[in-house]
């Protein structure tokens, strides 16, 4: 994928454009703005463009296209959540090896060279993993071990829908505690609009909110186009390209909720995108890999001594004498690294393959496999239960694309034929192009999470990054349903759908407001909606400060969480308050860094209240305050 300048028009979104960065084949540089909205850049789709094709198809020749695409808002935010009954978990499997400098051990595990382990898995030199577990009736799993980017978690087996959740308050990486642990009190967990107030509830669950923007703890938009998610030591790191195509950004988080901007870790003289990164346990260096200079590009490498410090550009090289298209890297259980790449040796986007890297990750060592199949990009590899998955999208510029996977038990092959991921209700990966798959391995299984770049938000499919769980219900090839909200338990390695009908205490309840604008009445925020129609109903206030909206729960109720889903007309400064009589109010959360198309997801000490309100004191723009949804929960 290649950076493309586009001017976007977003339906229903005021003063908001979609952030653009590294994308498919083309040229140009997008433009991005600050908190609250951004304006897409304009430009032609440069270079030779191949038409999309089915598996095994060849690209059309010649031609370059221009024009503009519709833009929009959105983004994905995550927040701490509570626990509902039941649960759905993904299957067990293998992740990636590697670890931080010094091989920091995680709770309950032992450190081997290049990695750390948890109870149930032993790590040998380079992060060799013990075998996975076995699934038994009822969803219990046997133990195993797996390394994912420096941390070890149990693996093996799968928990079926409605299966067991983790108990006893076990924890991972000193952060999130599985169900049964103590609950943090007084802390609030914002999401999307993001301040760093409070802490994460220690139930072990975080909620991922698709169709909204991601913001860092300063309330600024996260820029990680065509990037990578890694775990080094106790922290998750999210990397990707900034809009100017010369800077690679870095954000860190202890909980997948609060993302701190660490700055630009690499600036290159030539344009660069498709950033990926690995830790080499032998050299104790972090290595950045890049698609460097051009649409058909060099393979670029930079190194650094810390995951969030400054990196030094080292080299640029051709692959077997020719330029490459999109690329990513994969680290196997033994610490060996591999390059997945689109190769231009026989023509533009005409082939794709796998190359083993040298032991220090700084040079190419041996070609493992090459597919003579064109019209593919965004290659990536993950591993599950001893099976390798090699995935790609079609060469559709920045348009969404189906995702296909080959499978093999050896990276040198033989490989299966490519099979398209089943996405019921969508034939283009839920309006995205695949970027990477990240495994969250825990005590009960492994969740394989798909990350897709949504370059062109449309209709109910807003948001520039999409995170969804893979399911392996019918065999080796994953299936991917759509969830605007879903819960992830990192410690357990399980996930579940977010069931608003049983958890939202405000659903269908009476909502009143200080004012309303036209048909956008207060009652819209407590109506049941889906991801297809959530933009159809909302509340909007008069264009003045202050303003408020209040939900009457009908009787005194124990609560500990509020979720607000904002329109582009948002609250910059506001409080969430509770009351027994709608006269005397207690503050449970306040912020001054609200943002456009964000999700405010706040967990606080349990309180008994009948009324809950958002009290806005400063609007984010000249319009009124506007919400799509106002949810109130009481999570265990």
C-alpha positions in Angstrom: 0.0 0.0 0.0 1.2 3.5 -0.8 0.5 6.9 0.5 -2.1 8.7 -1.5 -3.5 12.2 -1.3 -7.2 12.3 -1.2 -9.8 14.9 -0.4 -12.7 13.4 1.6 -16.3 14.4 2.2 -17.8 12.7 5.2 -21.6 12.3 5.4 -23.0 13.7 8.6 -19.6 14.8 10.0 -19.0 18.5 10.4 -15.5 20.0 10.3 -14.0 16.5 10.3 -11.9 14.7 7.7 -10.3 11.3 7.7 -6.5 11.1 8.5 -4.5 9.7 5.7 -1.1 8.1 5.5 0.6 5.1 4.0 -1.7 3.2 1.7 -1.9 1.3 -1.5 -0.1 1.8 -4.8 0.0 5.5 -5.7 1.9 8.6 -4.7 1.5 11.8 -2.8 1.3 12.9 0.8 -1.9 13.4 2.9 -2.4 16.1 5.4 -3.7 15.6 8.9 -4.8 18.1 11.6 -5.0 18.3 15.4 -7.6 17.1 17.9 -11.2 17.1 16.9 -11.0 16.7 13.2 -8.7 16.5 10.3 -8.6 17.5 6.7 -7.6 15.0 4.1 -5.1 16.0 1.5 -5.8 16.1 -2.2 -3.8 14.5 -4.9 -3.7 12.1 -7.8 -3.2 8.4 -7.4 0.2 8.3 -8.9 2.1 5.4 -10.4 0.8 2.3 -12.2 -2.4 1.0 -10.7 -3.4 -2.7 -10.9 -7.1 -3.7 -10.9 -8.3 -5.9 -8.1 -8.7 -9.6 -9.0 -9.7 -12.8 -7.4 -7.3 -15.4 -6.1 -4.7 -16.1 -8.8 -5.8 -13.2 -10.9 -3.4 -11.0 -12.8 -3.4 -7.2 -12.7 -4.5 -5.1 -15.6 -1.6 -3.2 -17.2 -1.0 0.5 -17.5 -3.1 3.4 -16.5 -3.0 5.8 -13.7 -6.0 7.2 -12.0 -6.8 10.3 -10.1 -9.8 11.9 -8.4 -11.0 12.1 -4.9 -12.6 9.8 -2.4 -15.1 10.5 0.2 -13.5 11.2 3.6 -14.8 10.9 7.0 -14.4 10.5 10.6 -14.3 7.7 12.9 -11.5 5.8 14.6 -11.4 3.1 17.2 -11.1 3.6 20.9 -10.8 1.2 23.7 -11.6 1.4 27.3 -11.8 -0.5 30.5 -15.0 -2.4 30.8 -16.8 -4.6 33.2 -17.8 -8.2 33.1 -21.0 -9.7 31.9 -22.0 -13.3 32.2 -20.9 -15.9 29.8 -18.2 -14.9 27.3 -16.8 -15.9 24.0 -13.1 -16.6 23.5 -10.9 -17.2 20.5 -8.8 -20.3 20.0 -5.4 -21.1 21.4 -2.3 -20.8 19.3 1.1 -19.4 18.9 2.3 -15.9 18.8 5.6 -14.3 18.2 8.9 -14.5 20.0 11.2 -11.9 21.2 11.4 -9.6 24.2 12.8 -6.4 25.5 16.3 -5.6 26.4 17.3 -7.8 29.2 14.4 -10.2 28.8 12.1 -8.7 31.5 10.2 -11.6 33.2 6.5 -11.4 33.6 4.6 -12.4 36.7 4.6 -16.2 37.1 7.1 -16.9 34.4 10.8 -17.6 33.8 13.0 -15.7 31.4 14.9 -17.5 28.6 17.2 -15.8 26.2 15.1 -13.3 24.3 11.8 -13.8 26.0 9.8 -14.5 29.2 7.4 -17.2 30.0 4.3 -17.7 32.1 3.3 -20.7 34.1 2.5 -23.5 31.7 5.1 -22.7 29.1 8.9 -23.0 29.1 11.1 -20.8 26.9 14.3 -22.0 25.4 17.0 -20.0 23.7 15.3 -17.5 21.4 11.9 -18.1 22.8 11.2 -21.7 21.8 7.7 -22.6 23.0 6.3 -25.7 24.6 3.4 -27.4 23.0 -0.1 -26.0 23.2 -2.9 -27.4 25.2 -6.0 -29.4 24.4 -9.6 -28.2 24.5 -12.0 -30.3 26.5 -15.8 -30.3 26.7 -17.0 -27.2 28.4 -14.3 -24.9 27.2 -11.5 -25.6 29.6 -8.0 -25.5 28.2 -4.8 -27.2 28.8 -1.7 -25.2 29.4 1.1 -24.4 27.0 3.4 -21.5 26.3 3.8 -18.9 23.7 5.9 -15.8 23.2 4.3 -12.6 21.8 6.9 -9.8 21.5 8.7 -10.3 24.7 5.9 -11.6 26.9 4.9 -15.2 27.5 1.4 -16.3 28.0 -0.3 -19.6 28.1 -1.7 -21.0 24.9 -3.4 -24.0 23.4 -7.0 -25.0 23.2 -10.1 -22.9 22.8 -13.0 -21.8 24.9 -16.3 -22.0 23.1 -19.0 -19.4 23.3 -20.3 -19.2 26.8 -17.2 -20.9 28.1 -15.2 -20.3 31.2 -13.7 -17.0 32.2 -10.6 -16.7 34.2 -10.9 -16.7 38.0 -9.0 -15.9 41.1 -7.6 -12.6 39.9 -4.6 -13.8 37.9 -2.8 -11.1 36.1 -0.6 -10.4 33.1 2.3 -8.0 32.9 1.5 -6.4 36.2 -1.5 -4.6 34.6 -4.9 -6.1 33.9 -6.2 -8.6 36.4 -8.5 -11.4 35.3 -12.0 -11.7 36.6 -12.1 -12.4 40.3 -9.4 -9.8 41.2 -9.9 -6.6 43.1 -11.6 -3.7 41.4 -9.8 -0.4 41.3 -11.8 2.3 43.0 -12.2 5.9 42.2 -10.4 5.5 38.9 -11.9 6.5 35.6 -10.9 5.0 32.2 -11.6 7.4 29.4 -11.5 6.1 25.8 -11.4 7.9 22.5 -11.5 11.3 24.0 -8.8 10.3 26.2 -7.4 11.9 29.3 -5.2 10.0 31.6 -7.5 10.3 34.6 -7.9 7.4 37.0 -7.0 3.8 36.3 -8.3 0.7 34.7 -10.8 -1.5 36.5 -9.0 -4.7 37.4 -11.7 -7.1 36.1 -9.4 -8.0 33.3 -11.7 -6.8 30.5 -11.2 -3.9 28.2 -13.8 -2.8 25.6 -12.9 -2.0 22.1 -15.1 0.6 20.4 -15.0 0.5 16.6 -16.2 3.3 14.4 -14.7 6.1 16.4 -11.3 7.8 16.5 -8.4 6.8 18.7 -6.9 9.6 20.8 -3.8 9.6 23.1 -3.8 10.7 26.7 -3.3 14.3 25.7 -6.4 14.2 23.6 -4.6 14.2 20.3 -5.4 12.0 17.4 -3.3 8.8 17.1 -1.4 8.5 13.8 -0.3 4.9 13.1 -1.2 4.2 9.5 0.0 0.8 8.1 1.8 0.2 11.4 2.4 -2.5 13.9 1.3 -3.5 17.4 4.0 -5.1 19.6 4.5 -5.9 23.3 7.9 -5.2 24.8 8.3 -5.8 28.5 5.3 -4.6 30.4 4.0 -2.2 27.7 2.2 -2.4 24.4 3.6 -0.3 21.6 1.7 0.9 18.6 3.8 2.2 15.7 3.0 3.6 12.3 3.4 6.3 9.7 2.7 10.0 10.3 1.0 11.8 7.4 4.1 13.3 5.9 5.6 9.9 4.9 8.9 10.7 6.5 8.2 10.2 10.2 7.4 7.0 12.1 5.4 7.5 15.3 5.2 5.6 18.6 2.6 5.3 21.3 2.8 3.1 24.4 0.1 1.7 26.7 0.1 -0.6 29.8 -3.5 -1.7 29.2 -4.5 -1.1 25.6 -6.6 1.8 26.9 -4.4 4.8 27.8 -2.0 5.5 24.9 0.9 7.9 25.6 2.5 9.6 22.6 6.2 8.8 22.7 7.1 10.9 19.7 8.7 10.4 16.3 11.2 7.5 16.7 12.5 7.7 13.1 12.8 10.4 10.5 14.0 9.4 7.0 15.2 11.6 4.2 13.3 9.4 1.7 9.6 8.6 2.1 8.9 5.5 4.1 5.9 3.5 5.2 4.7 0.0 6.1 6.7 0.2 9.3 7.3 -2.9 11.4 9.6 -3.6 14.3 11.1 -6.6 16.2 13.4 -7.0 19.1 16.6 -9.1 18.6 17.5 -10.9 21.8 21.0 -11.7 20.7 22.1 -8.2 19.6 19.7 -6.5 22.2 18.6 -4.1 19.5 15.2 -3.1 18.3 15.0 -3.2 14.5 12.6 -1.1 12.4 11.8 -2.4 8.9 10.4 -0.1 6.2 9.1 0.1 2.6 11.6 2.8 1.7 11.5 5.4 -1.1 8.8 5.0 -3.7 5.9 2.8 -4.6 8.3 0.2 -5.8 10.7 0.6 -3.0 13.8 -0.6 -1.2 13.8 -2.7 1.9 14.9 -0.3 4.6 16.3 -1.0 8.1 16.9 1.1 11.2 18.0 0.2 14.7 17.7 1.5 18.2 18.5 0.5 21.8 15.0 1.2 23.2 11.5 0.6 21.7 10.5 4.3 22.1 13.8 6.1 21.6 15.6 7.4 18.5 16.4 5.0 15.7 19.3 5.2 13.3 18.7 4.4 9.6 21.2 1.7 8.6 20.5 0.4 5.1 18.4 0.2 2.0 18.5 -2.8 -0.3 16.7 -4.4 -3.2 15.2 -7.9 -2.8 16.9 -10.3 -5.3 17.8 -7.2 -7.3 14.4 -5.7 -7.6 12.1 -3.3 -5.7 9.3 -4.4 -3.5 5.8 -3.2 -2.7 4.1 -3.7 0.7 5.9 -5.6 3.4 5.8 -6.7 7.0 7.9 -9.0 9.3 7.2 -12.0 11.4 9.2 -13.5 14.3 8.9 -17.3 14.8 8.9 -19.1 18.1 12.7 -19.7 17.8 13.4 -16.0 17.3 14.1 -16.3 13.6 12.6 -13.3 11.6 11.0 -13.4 8.2 10.1 -10.8 5.6 6.7 -11.0 3.9 6.8 -8.9 0.8 5.3 -8.1 -2.6 8.0 -8.4 -5.3 8.3 -6.5 -8.5 10.9 -8.7 -10.2 8.5 -9.9 -12.9 6.4 -6.7 -13.0 4.5 -4.4 -10.8 2.8 -6.3 -7.9 3.3 -9.5 -9.9 4.5 -11.8 -7.1 4.8 -12.0 -3.3 6.9 -14.2 -1.1 8.8 -14.9 2.2 12.4 -14.2 2.9 14.4 -15.3 6.0 16.4 -12.6 7.6 20.0 -13.0 9.0 20.4 -13.8 12.7 20.9 -10.1 13.5 17.9 -9.1 11.4 19.9 -6.6 9.4 20.3 -8.4 6.0 18.4 -10.9 3.8 19.5 -14.5 4.2 17.4 -16.9 2.2 14.2 -16.9 0.0 11.8 -19.3 1.6 8.9 -19.2 -0.9 7.6 -17.1 -3.8 4.1 -17.0 -5.2 3.9 -16.0 -8.9 0.5 -14.4 -8.3 -0.2 -10.7 -8.9 -2.7 -8.0 -7.7 -1.9 -8.5 -4.0 -0.6 -6.3 -1.3 -0.5 -5.8 2.5 1.2 -9.1 3.2 1.4 -10.4 6.8 2.1 -13.6 8.7 0.8 -15.1 12.0 1.0 -18.5 13.5 -1.7 -20.6 15.3 -1.4 -24.1 16.7 1.6 -24.9 14.5 0.0 -23.5 11.3 1.4 -20.5 9.5 -1.1 -18.0 8.0 0.1 -15.7 5.1 -2.5 -13.0 4.4 -2.9 -10.4 1.7 -5.4 -7.9 0.4 -6.1 -6.9 -3.2 -4.4 -4.0 -4.9 -7.4 -1.7 -4.6 -5.5 1.6 -3.9 -7.1 2.9 -0.7 -10.4 1.2 -1.4 -11.4 -1.7 1.0 -10.5 -5.2 -0.1 -11.2 -8.8 0.8 -8.6 -10.6 2.8 -7.2 -14.0 1.8 -5.0 -16.5 3.6 -2.7 -19.3 2.6 -1.8 -21.9 5.3 1.2 -24.2 5.8 3.0 -26.1 8.5 6.4 -24.9 7.2 7.2 -21.4 5.9 9.1 -23.1 3.0 5.8 -24.8 1.9 3.9 -26.5 0.6 1.2 -23.8 1.0 -2.6 -24.2 0.5 -4.5 -22.3 -2.0 -5.6 -18.9 -0.9 -9.0 -18.8 0.8 -11.0 -15.7 1.5 -11.9 -14.8 5.1 -15.6 -15.1 5.7 -17.1 -11.8 6.7 -20.9 -12.2 6.7 -22.4 -9.0 5.6 -19.3 -7.6 3.9 -17.2 -8.7 0.9 -14.4 -6.1 1.6 -13.2 -6.9 5.1 -15.8 -4.6 6.7 -14.6 -1.6 4.7 -10.9 -2.0 5.4 -7.6 -3.3 4.1 -5.8 -5.8 6.3 -2.8 -4.5 8.2 -1.7 -7.1 10.8 -3.0 -9.8 13.1 -2.0 -9.7 16.7 -2.2 -12.7 19.1 -3.3 -12.1 22.8 -2.3 -15.4 24.5 -3.6 -16.0 28.0 -4.4 -18.6 30.5 -7.5 -19.9 28.7 -6.6 -19.5 25.0 -5.5 -17.0 22.4 -7.4 -14.2 20.8 -6.2 -13.4 17.3 -7.1 -9.8 16.6 -7.4 -8.4 13.1 -6.3 -4.8 12.5 -7.6 -3.1 9.4 -6.9 0.4 7.9 -10.2 2.0 7.0 -9.1 4.6 4.5 -12.5 5.6 3.3 -15.2 5.7 6.0 -18.7 5.2 4.6 -22.2 5.2 6.1 -22.2 3.4 9.4 -18.6 2.3 8.9 -16.7 5.2 10.3 -13.3 4.9 12.0 -9.8 4.9 10.6 -8.6 1.7 12.4 -10.7 -1.4 12.9 -10.0 -4.1 15.6 -12.0 -7.3 15.4 -11.5 -10.8 16.8 -10.9 -13.7 14.4 -13.0 -16.9 15.0 -11.9 -20.4 13.7 -15.3 -22.1 13.9 -15.2 -24.2 10.7 -11.5 -25.0 10.2 -8.2 -23.3 9.5 -9.4 -20.2 7.8 -10.6 -17.4 10.2 -14.1 -15.9 10.1 -14.7 -12.3 11.1 -18.1 -10.9 12.3 -18.6 -7.2 13.0 -18.8 -5.8 16.5 -19.0 -2.1 17.1 -18.2 -2.9 20.7 -16.5 -6.0 22.1 -14.6 -7.0 25.2 -11.0 -8.4 25.3 -9.5 -10.2 28.4 -5.8 -10.2 27.8 -4.9 -12.2 30.9 -7.3 -15.0 30.0 -6.8 -14.8 26.2 -10.6 -14.6 25.7 -13.1 -12.2 24.2 -16.9 -11.7 24.2 -19.4 -9.6 22.4 -20.6 -6.4 24.2 -24.3 -7.1 24.9 -25.9 -3.8 25.3 -29.4 -5.2 25.9 -28.4 -6.9 29.1 -25.7 -4.5 30.4 -26.9 -1.0 29.5 -29.1 0.2 32.4 -30.0 3.3 30.4 -31.3 1.5 27.4 -34.9 2.6 26.7 -34.9 4.9 29.8 -36.1 8.5 29.8 -33.5 11.1 28.8 -34.0 14.9 29.2 -31.7 17.7 28.3 -31.2 21.4 28.9 -32.0 22.0 25.3 -32.4 20.2 22.0 -31.8 21.2 18.4 -34.6 20.3 16.0 -35.3 16.6 15.6 -32.1 15.6 17.5 -33.9 15.1 20.8 -32.5 13.7 24.1 -34.4 10.4 23.7 -32.1 9.5 20.8 -29.2 8.6 23.1 -31.0 5.7 24.9 -32.5 4.0 21.8 -31.2 0.6 20.7 -29.0 0.9 17.6 -26.6 -1.2 15.6 -23.4 -0.4 13.8 -25.4 0.0 10.6 -27.7 2.8 12.0 -26.0 4.3 15.0 -25.6 7.6 13.3 -29.4 7.8 12.6 -30.4 9.1 16.0 -28.5 11.5 18.3 -29.1 14.4 20.7 -27.8 17.9 19.9 -28.1 20.9 22.2 -28.4 24.5 21.5 -25.1 26.2 20.5 -24.2 27.7 23.9 -22.5 26.9 27.2 -23.3 25.2 29.6 -25.6 22.4 28.5 -26.5 19.0 30.0 -28.3 15.8 29.2 -29.6 13.4 32.0 -30.8 9.8 32.1 -33.4 8.7 34.6 -32.8 5.0 35.5 -36.3 4.8 37.1 -35.1 3.9 40.6 -31.9 4.0 42.7 -29.5 1.7 41.0 -25.9 0.6 41.7 -23.6 1.8 38.8 -19.9 2.0 38.1 -19.5 2.9 34.4 -20.7 5.4 31.8 -20.1 5.3 28.1 -20.7 8.4 25.9 -20.4 8.2 22.1 -19.8 11.7 20.6 -20.6 13.2 17.3 -18.4 15.8 15.6 -20.1 18.4 17.8 -18.5 17.3 21.0 -17.8 18.4 24.6 -14.3 19.7 25.1 -14.8 20.2 28.9 -17.5 18.3 30.7 -18.3 16.2 33.8 -20.2 13.0 34.4 -22.3 13.3 37.5 -24.7 11.1 39.6 -27.7 12.0 41.8 -30.4 10.5 43.9 -32.9 13.3 43.4 -31.7 15.2 40.2 -30.9 18.2 42.4 -27.7 17.4 44.3 -25.0 16.1 42.1 -21.7 14.2 42.7 -18.9 14.3 40.2 -17.5 10.9 39.1 -15.4 12.1 36.2 -14.3 15.3 34.5 -12.1 16.2 31.5 -11.0 19.1 29.5 -9.7 17.1 26.5 -12.8 15.8 24.9 -12.6 15.2 21.2 -14.7 14.8 18.0 -16.1 11.4 17.1 -14.6 9.9 20.3 -15.8 7.5 23.0 -15.7 8.5 26.6 -15.7 5.3 28.6 -15.4 5.9 32.3 -15.2 3.3 35.2 -15.5 4.7 38.7 -16.1 3.5 42.3 -19.5 1.9 42.6 -22.3 4.4 43.5 -26.0 4.2 44.0 -27.9 6.7 41.9 -31.2 7.2 40.0 -30.0 10.0 37.7 -26.8 10.2 35.6 -25.9 13.2 33.5 -23.3 14.7 31.2 -22.8 18.4 32.2 -20.9 20.3 29.5 -19.1 23.5 30.2 -17.1 24.0 27.0 -18.1 23.0 23.5 -15.5 21.7 21.1 -16.7 23.9 18.3 -19.3 26.6 17.6 -22.2 24.0 17.4 -24.0 22.4 20.3 -23.1 19.3 22.2 -24.1 16.1 20.4 -24.2 12.4 21.5 -25.1 9.2 19.7 -25.3 7.1 22.8 -25.4 7.5 26.6 -24.9 4.1 28.3 -24.9 3.4 32.1 -23.5 0.1 33.4 -22.9 -1.8 36.6 -20.1 -4.2 35.8 -18.8 -6.8 38.3 
